[in-house]
Structure formats: C-alpha cells, structure tokens
C-alpha cells in the first residue's frame, strides 16, 4: 500500500540542514531527527507532540551529544505507513524551537557538519 503524504509548504525563518543523527526525547517513541537549524530542530515520530509543550531532546551526531530543550511550535501528520500486521501507523513531523540555553549546542553541532553544496 503506498504511503499517504500530508506535507505542506515550508515556512521556516532560518535555514535547516539535514543531519545523520539519532535522537531521544521524553514522551516520544522512535524519534528521528529530520534536520537542525541554529534555533531549533525538526523531528519525526509516531507520537503526536503537543503544540506549546516543552520537550527535552538529545541529539547524537558525529560523536557528540547535544541536549536541546525547546517548545513545540508546530506538529502535523506527515504520512501513514503500513505495519507488518497490516495496520496504518501515523508519522508526525514537529518543529521544536530551542530555548536560549540550547542554542550554543545547536550552533556547535552545525559547525561540525560539512558545508552545504551549492547548486
């Protein structure tokens, strides 16, 4: 069964960069880090994160752990996937705006990433 895509257009105020990272957060299963920016992260999980709620996210990338505390500013159903049992599982994407004390860690993480290739 094909995946259903519920994505919408992008309204970010800062550039985000894709990253090969793992993540963990309180109250969020199977968290995937989609991308990071100097002021926040985009995550993907099968749990719906509550807009306005604070979450602690641990990002592990390139041998470094970065702790990010932030507030969910948006959350949307991105798609559904079919499980091995034939059930549909929702996949949500959420934007987490970093609290001011988390910004230096995000900037340090971004500085370790390779430069963005220009088209």
C-alpha positions in Angstrom: 0.0 0.0 0.0 1.5 3.4 -0.9 2.2 6.0 1.8 -0.1 8.9 2.1 1.7 12.3 2.1 0.1 15.1 4.1 3.0 17.6 4.0 2.6 21.3 3.4 4.8 24.1 2.3 7.8 25.3 4.3 7.6 28.5 6.4 10.9 28.4 8.3 12.6 31.7 9.1 16.1 30.1 9.3 17.9 27.6 7.1 17.9 24.0 8.3 20.3 21.3 7.4 19.7 17.6 7.1 21.8 15.6 9.5 22.6 11.9 10.1 21.8 11.7 13.8 19.9 9.8 16.3 17.6 11.3 18.9 15.7 10.7 22.1 13.0 12.7 23.7 10.8 12.5 26.7 7.4 11.1 25.8 8.2 10.4 22.2 8.8 7.0 20.7 11.0 6.2 17.7 12.3 9.8 17.4 14.1 10.6 14.2 16.0 13.9 13.7 15.0 15.3 10.3 17.1 18.4 10.3 18.6 21.1 12.6 19.0 24.8 12.4 20.5 27.4 14.6 17.3 27.9 16.5 15.6 24.5 16.5 15.1 21.0 15.2 12.5 19.2 13.1 11.7 15.7 14.3 9.7 12.8 13.1 7.9 10.3 15.4 4.8 8.1 15.6 3.7 10.1 18.6 1.9 13.4 18.2 3.8 16.1 20.1 1.6 18.7 21.8 2.0 22.3 20.4 3.1 24.6 23.2 4.6 21.8 25.3 8.3 21.7 26.3 10.4 18.7 25.4 14.0 17.7 26.1 15.6 16.2 23.0 19.1 14.6 23.0 20.8 14.6 19.6 23.7 12.3 18.9 25.7 13.1 15.8 29.3 12.8 14.7 30.3 11.5 18.2 28.8 14.5 20.0 25.7 14.6 22.2 23.7 17.8 22.2 20.9 18.5 24.7 18.1 20.6 23.4 15.2 21.9 25.5 12.5 23.5 23.4 8.9 24.2 22.7 6.9 22.5 20.0 5.7 25.3 17.6 4.1 23.1 15.0 3.1 19.5 14.6 1.4 17.8 11.6 0.5 14.4 10.3 3.1 13.8 7.6 2.1 10.4 6.3 0.9 7.0 7.3 2.9 3.7 7.0 1.6 0.2 7.0 2.9 -2.1 9.7 3.8 -5.8 9.2 0.4 -6.6 10.8 -1.4 -4.5 8.1 -2.3 -1.6 10.4 -1.7 2.0 9.5 0.6 3.9 11.8 0.7 7.7 11.7 4.0 9.5 11.3 4.1 13.1 12.6 6.6 15.8 12.0 7.1 18.5 14.5 9.2 21.7 14.8 10.8 22.4 18.1 12.1 25.9 18.8 15.1 25.7 21.1 15.2 27.6 24.4 18.0 30.2 24.6 20.3 27.9 26.7 20.2 25.2 23.9 21.2 27.5 21.0 25.0 27.3 21.6 24.8 23.5 21.4 22.9 23.6 18.1 25.4 26.1 16.7 28.3 23.9 17.8 26.6 20.9 16.1 26.0 22.8 12.9 29.7 23.9 12.8 30.8 20.3 12.7 28.6 19.5 9.6 30.1 19.6 6.1 29.3 22.8 4.1 26.1 22.8 2.1 26.7 22.1 -1.6 25.5 24.9 -3.9 23.5 24.0 -7.0 
